[in-house]
Amino acid sequence: MKTLGKRVISPLSLALCVAILGGCSSPPPPPVVTPPPPERTCQAMDKTDVLGDVRAEDGQVTRVTTTTRCVTQ
């Protein structure tokens, strides 16, 4: 009878151990959250300079300078 009892208890105890150990497993790691991409803002400024003499026959010579400034936050 002792052998019959060991045979019946052994699979049950094995199943119980598996159930207990299955409940102790660590949860999956949280998903990796990526930060939002940096925000870039740009401003363009135009500056017009008048060069030369107003009395010239060809008229005025102008120079346009465009400056662009960008900021990444």
NUDREN-979299 format. One record per atom (N, C-alpha, C, CB): residue number from 0; atom name; x, z, y. Coordinates in nm, 2 decimals, padded with zeros to 4 digits, always signed. Glycine has a CB too. Example, Ala and Ser with C-alpha at 12.3 -4.5 7.8 and 13.67 -1.06 7.14 Angstrom:
% residues 2
{0 "N" {+01.32 +00.78 -00.57}} {0 "CA" {+01.23 +00.78 -00.45}} {0 "C" {+01.32 +00.78 -00.33}} {0 "CB" {+01.13 +00.90 -00.45}} {1 "N" {+01.28 +00.71 -00.22}} {1 "CA" {+01.37 +00.71 -00.11}} {1 "C" {+01.29 +00.79 +00.00}} {1 "CB" {+01.41 +00.57 -00.06}} 
***
This chain:
% residues 73
{0 "N" {+00.08 +00.00 -00.12}} {0 "CA" {+00.00 +00.00 +00.00}} {0 "C" {+00.08 +00.00 +00.13}} {0 "CB" {-00.09 +00.12 +00.00}} {1 "N" {+00.20 +00.06 +00.12}} {1 "CA" {+00.28 +00.07 +00.23}} {1 "C" {+00.33 -00.07 +00.27}} {1 "CB" {+00.40 +00.16 +00.21}} {2 "N" {+00.35 -00.16 +00.17}} {2 "CA" {+00.40 -00.29 +00.21}} {2 "C" {+00.29 -00.37 +00.27}} {2 "CB" {+00.45 -00.36 +00.08}} {3 "N" {+00.16 -00.35 +00.23}} {3 "CA" {+00.05 -00.42 +00.28}} {3 "C" {+00.03 -00.38 +00.43}} {3 "CB" {-00.08 -00.40 +00.20}} {4 "N" {+00.04 -00.25 +00.45}} {4 "CA" {+00.03 -00.20 +00.59}} {4 "C" {+00.13 -00.26 +00.68}} {4 "CB" {+00.03 -00.05 +00.59}} {5 "N" {+00.26 -00.27 +00.64}} {5 "CA" {+00.36 -00.32 +00.72}} {5 "C" {+00.34 -00.47 +00.75}} {5 "CB" {+00.50 -00.30 +00.65}} {6 "N" {+00.29 -00.54 +00.65}} {6 "CA" {+00.26 -00.68 +00.68}} {6 "C" {+00.15 -00.71 +00.78}} {6 "CB" {+00.22 -00.75 +00.54}} {7 "N" {+00.05 -00.62 +00.78}} {7 "CA" {-00.06 -00.64 +00.87}} {7 "C" {-00.02 -00.59 +01.01}} {7 "CB" {-00.18 -00.56 +00.83}} {8 "N" {+00.05 -00.48 +01.02}} {8 "CA" {+00.09 -00.43 +01.15}} {8 "C" {+00.20 -00.51 +01.22}} {8 "CB" {+00.14 -00.28 +01.13}} {9 "N" {+00.28 -00.57 +01.14}} {9 "CA" {+00.39 -00.65 +01.20}} {9 "C" {+00.35 -00.76 +01.29}} {9 "CB" {+00.48 -00.70 +01.09}} {10 "N" {+00.26 -00.85 +01.24}} {10 "CA" {+00.21 -00.96 +01.33}} {10 "C" {+00.13 -00.90 +01.45}} {10 "CB" {+00.12 -01.05 +01.26}} {11 "N" {+00.06 -00.79 +01.43}} {11 "CA" {-00.02 -00.74 +01.55}} {11 "C" {+00.08 -00.68 +01.65}} {11 "CB" {-00.11 -00.63 +01.50}} {12 "N" {+00.18 -00.61 +01.60}} {12 "CA" {+00.27 -00.55 +01.70}} {12 "C" {+00.35 -00.66 +01.77}} {12 "CB" {+00.37 -00.45 +01.63}} {13 "N" {+00.38 -00.77 +01.70}} {13 "CA" {+00.45 -00.88 +01.76}} {13 "C" {+00.37 -00.94 +01.87}} {13 "CB" {+00.49 -00.98 +01.65}} {14 "N" {+00.24 -00.96 +01.84}} {14 "CA" {+00.15 -01.02 +01.94}} {14 "C" {+00.13 -00.93 +02.06}} {14 "CB" {+00.01 -01.05 +01.88}} {15 "N" {+00.13 -00.80 +02.03}} {15 "CA" {+00.12 -00.70 +02.14}} {15 "C" {+00.24 -00.70 +02.23}} {15 "CB" {+00.09 -00.56 +02.09}} {16 "N" {+00.36 -00.71 +02.17}} {16 "CA" {+00.48 -00.72 +02.25}} {16 "C" {+00.49 -00.85 +02.33}} {16 "CB" {+00.60 -00.71 +02.15}} {17 "N" {+00.44 -00.96 +02.28}} {17 "CA" {+00.44 -01.08 +02.35}} {17 "C" {+00.35 -01.07 +02.47}} {17 "CB" {+00.40 -01.20 +02.26}} {18 "N" {+00.23 -01.01 +02.45}} {18 "CA" {+00.13 -01.00 +02.56}} {18 "C" {+00.19 -00.91 +02.67}} {18 "CB" {+00.00 -00.94 +02.51}} {19 "N" {+00.25 -00.80 +02.63}} {19 "CA" {+00.31 -00.71 +02.73}} {19 "C" {+00.42 -00.77 +02.81}} {19 "CB" {+00.36 -00.58 +02.66}} {20 "N" {+00.51 -00.84 +02.74}} {20 "CA" {+00.62 -00.90 +02.80}} {20 "C" {+00.58 -01.02 +02.89}} {20 "CB" {+00.72 -00.95 +02.70}} {21 "N" {+00.47 -01.09 +02.85}} {21 "CA" {+00.42 -01.20 +02.93}} {21 "C" {+00.36 -01.15 +03.06}} {21 "CB" {+00.31 -01.27 +02.85}} {22 "N" {+00.31 -01.03 +03.06}} {22 "CA" {+00.25 -00.97 +03.19}} {22 "C" {+00.36 -00.93 +03.28}} {22 "CB" {+00.16 -00.86 +03.16}} {23 "N" {+00.48 -00.90 +03.23}} {23 "CA" {+00.59 -00.85 +03.31}} {23 "C" {+00.68 -00.97 +03.37}} {23 "CB" {+00.68 -00.77 +03.23}} {24 "N" {+00.64 -01.09 +03.33}} {24 "CA" {+00.73 -01.20 +03.39}} {24 "C" {+00.71 -01.21 +03.54}} {24 "CB" {+00.69 -01.33 +03.32}} {25 "N" {+00.82 -01.25 +03.60}} {25 "CA" {+00.81 -01.25 +03.75}} {25 "C" {+00.73 -01.37 +03.80}} {25 "CB" {+00.96 -01.26 +03.81}} {26 "N" {+00.66 -01.35 +03.91}} {26 "CA" {+00.58 -01.46 +03.96}} {26 "C" {+00.67 -01.58 +04.01}} {26 "CB" {+00.48 -01.41 +04.08}} {27 "N" {+00.62 -01.69 +04.02}} {27 "CA" {+00.70 -01.81 +04.07}} {27 "C" {+00.74 -01.78 +04.22}} {27 "CB" {+00.62 -01.94 +04.06}} {28 "N" {+00.86 -01.83 +04.26}} {28 "CA" {+00.90 -01.81 +04.40}} {28 "C" {+00.81 -01.87 +04.49}} {28 "CB" {+01.04 -01.86 +04.42}} {29 "N" {+00.79 -01.82 +04.61}} {29 "CA" {+00.70 -01.88 +04.71}} {29 "C" {+00.76 -02.01 +04.76}} {29 "CB" {+00.69 -01.78 +04.84}} {30 "N" {+00.67 -02.10 +04.80}} {30 "CA" {+00.72 -02.24 +04.84}} {30 "C" {+00.80 -02.22 +04.96}} {30 "CB" {+00.60 -02.33 +04.87}} {31 "N" {+00.90 -02.31 +04.97}} {31 "CA" {+00.99 -02.31 +05.08}} {31 "C" {+00.92 -02.37 +05.21}} {31 "CB" {+01.13 -02.39 +05.05}} {32 "N" {+00.92 -02.30 +05.31}} {32 "CA" {+00.86 -02.35 +05.44}} {32 "C" {+00.97 -02.41 +05.53}} {32 "CB" {+00.78 -02.23 +05.51}} {33 "N" {+00.95 -02.53 +05.56}} {33 "CA" {+01.05 -02.60 +05.65}} {33 "C" {+01.01 -02.58 +05.79}} {33 "CB" {+01.07 -02.75 +05.61}} {34 "N" {+01.10 -02.55 +05.88}} {34 "CA" {+01.06 -02.54 +06.02}} {34 "C" {+01.02 -02.67 +06.08}} {34 "CB" {+01.18 -02.48 +06.10}} {35 "N" {+00.94 -02.67 +06.18}} {35 "CA" {+00.89 -02.80 +06.24}} {35 "C" {+01.01 -02.86 +06.30}} {35 "CB" {+00.78 -02.77 +06.34}} {36 "N" {+01.01 -03.00 +06.31}} {36 "CA" {+01.12 -03.06 +06.37}} {36 "C" {+01.13 -03.03 +06.52}} {36 "CB" {+01.11 -03.22 +06.36}} {37 "N" {+01.25 -03.03 +06.58}} {37 "CA" {+01.27 -02.99 +06.72}} {37 "C" {+01.19 -03.09 +06.81}} {37 "CB" {+01.42 -02.99 +06.76}} {38 "N" {+01.14 -03.04 +06.92}} {38 "CA" {+01.07 -03.12 +07.01}} {38 "C" {+01.16 -03.17 +07.12}} {38 "CB" {+00.95 -03.04 +07.07}} {39 "N" {+01.15 -03.30 +07.15}} {39 "CA" {+01.24 -03.36 +07.25}} {39 "C" {+01.16 -03.42 +07.36}} {39 "CB" {+01.33 -03.47 +07.18}} {40 "N" {+01.19 -03.38 +07.48}} {40 "CA" {+01.13 -03.43 +07.60}} {40 "C" {+01.23 -03.50 +07.69}} {40 "CB" {+01.05 -03.32 +07.68}} {41 "N" {+01.19 -03.61 +07.74}} {41 "CA" {+01.28 -03.69 +07.83}} {41 "C" {+01.22 -03.72 +07.96}} {41 "CB" {+01.33 -03.82 +07.76}} {42 "N" {+01.30 -03.72 +08.07}} {42 "CA" {+01.25 -03.76 +08.20}} {42 "C" {+01.34 -03.87 +08.25}} {42 "CB" {+01.25 -03.64 +08.30}} {43 "N" {+01.29 -03.97 +08.31}} {43 "CA" {+01.36 -04.08 +08.36}} {43 "C" {+01.34 -04.08 +08.52}} {43 "CB" {+01.32 -04.22 +08.30}} {44 "N" {+01.45 -04.08 +08.59}} {44 "CA" {+01.44 -04.08 +08.74}} {44 "C" {+01.52 -04.21 +08.79}} {44 "CB" {+01.51 -03.95 +08.80}} {45 "N" {+01.45 -04.28 +08.88}} {45 "CA" {+01.51 -04.40 +08.94}} {45 "C" {+01.55 -04.37 +09.08}} {45 "CB" {+01.41 -04.52 +08.94}} {46 "N" {+01.67 -04.41 +09.12}} {46 "CA" {+01.72 -04.39 +09.25}} {46 "C" {+01.77 -04.53 +09.31}} {46 "CB" {+01.84 -04.29 +09.25}} {47 "N" {+01.71 -04.57 +09.42}} {47 "CA" {+01.75 -04.69 +09.48}} {47 "C" {+01.83 -04.67 +09.60}} {47 "CB" {+01.62 -04.77 +09.52}} {48 "N" {+01.95 -04.74 +09.60}} {48 "CA" {+02.04 -04.73 +09.72}} {48 "C" {+02.05 -04.87 +09.79}} {48 "CB" {+02.19 -04.69 +09.67}} {49 "N" {+02.05 -04.87 +09.92}} {49 "CA" {+02.06 -04.99 +10.00}} {49 "C" {+02.20 -05.01 +10.04}} {49 "CB" {+01.96 -04.99 +10.12}} {50 "N" {+02.26 -05.12 +10.00}} {50 "CA" {+02.40 -05.15 +10.04}} {50 "C" {+02.40 -05.27 +10.13}} {50 "CB" {+02.48 -05.17 +09.91}} {51 "N" {+02.50 -05.27 +10.21}} {51 "CA" {+02.52 -05.39 +10.30}} {51 "C" {+02.45 -05.37 +10.43}} {51 "CB" {+02.47 -05.51 +10.23}} {52 "N" {+02.46 -05.48 +10.51}} {52 "CA" {+02.41 -05.48 +10.65}} {52 "C" {+02.27 -05.54 +10.65}} {52 "CB" {+02.51 -05.56 +10.74}} {53 "N" {+02.19 -05.48 +10.72}} {53 "CA" {+02.05 -05.53 +10.73}} {53 "C" {+02.04 -05.66 +10.80}} {53 "CB" {+01.96 -05.43 +10.81}} {54 "N" {+02.14 -05.69 +10.89}} {54 "CA" {+02.14 -05.81 +10.97}} {54 "C" {+02.20 -05.93 +10.89}} {54 "CB" {+02.22 -05.79 +11.10}} {55 "N" {+02.24 -05.91 +10.77}} {55 "CA" {+02.29 -06.02 +10.69}} {55 "C" {+02.19 -06.13 +10.66}} {55 "CB" {+02.35 -05.97 +10.56}} {56 "N" {+02.23 -06.25 +10.65}} {56 "CA" {+02.13 -06.36 +10.62}} {56 "C" {+02.07 -06.35 +10.49}} {56 "CB" {+02.20 -06.50 +10.64}} {57 "N" {+02.14 -06.30 +10.39}} {57 "CA" {+02.08 -06.30 +10.25}} {57 "C" {+01.99 -06.18 +10.23}} {57 "CB" {+02.19 -06.29 +10.15}} {58 "N" {+01.98 -06.09 +10.33}} {58 "CA" {+01.89 -05.97 +10.31}} {58 "C" {+01.97 -05.85 +10.26}} {58 "CB" {+01.78 -06.00 +10.22}} {59 "N" {+01.90 -05.75 +10.22}} {59 "CA" {+01.97 -05.63 +10.18}} {59 "C" {+02.01 -05.64 +10.03}} {59 "CB" {+01.88 -05.51 +10.20}} {60 "N" {+02.12 -05.57 +10.00}} {60 "CA" {+02.16 -05.56 +09.86}} {60 "C" {+02.12 -05.42 +09.81}} {60 "CB" {+02.31 -05.59 +09.84}} {61 "N" {+02.05 -05.41 +09.71}} {61 "CA" {+02.00 -05.28 +09.66}} {61 "C" {+02.06 -05.26 +09.52}} {61 "CB" {+01.85 -05.27 +09.65}} {62 "N" {+02.08 -05.13 +09.49}} {62 "CA" {+02.13 -05.09 +09.36}} {62 "C" {+02.03 -04.98 +09.31}} {62 "CB" {+02.28 -05.03 +09.37}} {63 "N" {+01.98 -05.01 +09.19}} {63 "CA" {+01.89 -04.91 +09.13}} {63 "C" {+01.96 -04.84 +09.02}} {63 "CB" {+01.76 -04.99 +09.07}} {64 "N" {+01.96 -04.71 +09.03}} {64 "CA" {+02.03 -04.62 +08.92}} {64 "C" {+01.92 -04.55 +08.85}} {64 "CB" {+02.13 -04.53 +08.99}} {65 "N" {+01.92 -04.56 +08.72}} {65 "CA" {+01.82 -04.49 +08.64}} {65 "C" {+01.89 -04.38 +08.56}} {65 "CB" {+01.74 -04.59 +08.54}} {66 "N" {+01.85 -04.26 +08.58}} {66 "CA" {+01.90 -04.14 +08.51}} {66 "C" {+01.80 -04.09 +08.41}} {66 "CB" {+01.95 -04.03 +08.61}} {67 "N" {+01.84 -04.07 +08.29}} {67 "CA" {+01.75 -04.02 +08.19}} {67 "C" {+01.80 -03.89 +08.14}} {67 "CB" {+01.73 -04.12 +08.07}} {68 "N" {+01.72 -03.78 +08.14}} {68 "CA" {+01.76 -03.65 +08.09}} {68 "C" {+01.67 -03.61 +07.98}} {68 "CB" {+01.76 -03.54 +08.21}} {69 "N" {+01.73 -03.57 +07.87}} {69 "CA" {+01.65 -03.53 +07.75}} {69 "C" {+01.68 -03.39 +07.71}} {69 "CB" {+01.67 -03.63 +07.63}} {70 "N" {+01.58 -03.31 +07.68}} {70 "CA" {+01.60 -03.17 +07.64}} {70 "C" {+01.53 -03.16 +07.50}} {70 "CB" {+01.53 -03.07 +07.74}} {71 "N" {+01.61 -03.10 +07.41}} {71 "CA" {+01.56 -03.08 +07.27}} {71 "C" {+01.54 -02.93 +07.26}} {71 "CB" {+01.66 -03.13 +07.17}} {72 "N" {+01.42 -02.89 +07.22}} {72 "CA" {+01.38 -02.75 +07.21}} {72 "C" {+01.36 -02.71 +07.06}} {72 "CB" {+01.26 -02.71 +07.29}} 
***
